[in-house]
């Protein structure tokens, strides 16, 4: 049973590595539409907020770049999800391998 699970983990990790290699440009953050006058919803602009190297940052994003920035943010979220899954699988793999070695 443990050997089957180890094989499944190894296959999934290989799949994650392939997906990570295929990712393109990325950047952290969230993109929101803001207004200079929120009550009348005038003066709309896009704002990117993120934390990097323990510092909070905000950038204004021109309308023509919004689509590209959204794609990069989605790539970053995908990167984070894949690496998190990889770490969880690696922990499980390590535990299973240690149990198997202890039985020998």
C-alpha positions as CSV (number, residue, x, y, z in Angstrom):
1,X,0.0,0.0,0.0
2,X,2.7,2.4,0.9
3,X,4.7,1.6,-2.2
4,X,1.6,2.5,-4.4
5,X,1.2,5.8,-2.5
6,X,4.9,6.6,-3.0
7,X,4.6,5.9,-6.7
8,X,1.5,8.1,-6.9
9,X,3.4,10.9,-5.1
10,X,6.4,10.7,-7.4
11,X,4.2,10.8,-10.5
12,X,2.3,13.9,-9.1
13,X,5.5,15.7,-8.2
14,X,6.8,15.0,-11.8
15,X,3.6,16.5,-13.1
16,X,3.9,19.5,-10.9
17,X,7.5,20.1,-12.1
18,X,6.3,20.0,-15.7
19,X,3.5,22.5,-15.0
20,X,5.9,24.8,-13.2
21,X,8.3,24.8,-16.1
22,X,5.5,25.8,-18.4
23,X,4.5,28.9,-16.4
24,X,5.4,32.2,-17.9
25,X,5.8,35.7,-16.4
26,X,4.3,36.2,-13.0
27,X,3.8,38.7,-10.3
28,X,2.2,38.8,-6.9
29,X,-0.7,40.9,-5.9
30,X,-4.3,41.8,-6.4
31,X,-5.6,44.2,-9.0
32,X,-8.6,46.4,-8.1
33,X,-10.6,49.1,-9.8
34,X,-10.5,52.3,-7.7
35,X,-12.2,55.7,-8.1
36,X,-10.9,59.2,-7.3
37,X,-14.5,60.1,-6.4
38,X,-16.1,56.8,-5.1
39,X,-19.5,58.3,-4.5
40,X,-20.1,59.3,-8.1
41,X,-17.8,56.5,-9.5
42,X,-15.7,59.0,-11.5
43,X,-12.0,59.0,-12.2
44,X,-11.5,55.2,-12.4
45,X,-8.1,53.7,-12.3
46,X,-6.5,50.3,-11.6
47,X,-4.3,49.7,-8.6
48,X,-2.0,46.7,-8.0
49,X,-1.3,45.9,-4.3
50,X,1.2,43.4,-3.1
51,X,3.8,42.5,-0.5
52,X,7.3,41.7,-1.5
53,X,10.3,41.3,0.7
54,X,8.2,42.2,3.7
55,X,7.2,45.5,2.3
56,X,3.7,46.5,1.1
57,X,3.7,48.1,-2.3
58,X,1.1,49.8,-4.5
59,X,1.4,50.5,-8.2
60,X,-1.0,52.2,-10.7
61,X,-1.7,50.1,-13.8
62,X,-2.7,51.7,-17.1
63,X,-5.8,50.3,-18.7
64,X,-3.8,48.9,-21.6
65,X,-1.8,46.7,-19.2
66,X,-4.6,45.3,-17.1
67,X,-5.1,42.2,-19.1
68,X,-1.4,41.3,-19.0
69,X,-1.2,42.0,-15.3
70,X,-4.2,39.8,-14.6
71,X,-2.5,37.0,-16.5
72,X,0.7,37.4,-14.6
73,X,-1.2,37.4,-11.3
74,X,-3.0,34.2,-12.3
75,X,0.3,32.6,-13.1
76,X,1.7,33.6,-9.7
77,X,-1.3,32.1,-7.9
78,X,-0.9,28.9,-10.0
79,X,2.8,28.9,-9.0
80,X,2.0,29.3,-5.3
81,X,-0.7,26.5,-5.4
82,X,1.7,24.1,-7.3
83,X,4.6,24.7,-5.0
84,X,2.4,24.3,-1.9
85,X,1.1,21.0,-3.2
86,X,4.7,19.9,-4.0
87,X,5.8,20.7,-0.5
88,X,2.9,18.8,1.1
89,X,3.6,15.8,-1.1
90,X,7.3,15.9,-0.3
91,X,6.5,15.9,3.4
92,X,4.2,12.9,3.0
93,X,6.8,11.1,0.8
94,X,9.5,11.7,3.4
95,X,7.4,10.3,6.2
96,X,6.4,7.2,4.1
97,X,10.0,6.5,3.2
98,X,11.2,6.9,6.8
99,X,8.5,4.4,7.9
100,X,9.5,2.0,5.3
101,X,13.2,2.2,6.3
102,X,12.3,1.8,10.0
103,X,10.5,-1.5,9.2
104,X,13.7,-3.0,7.6
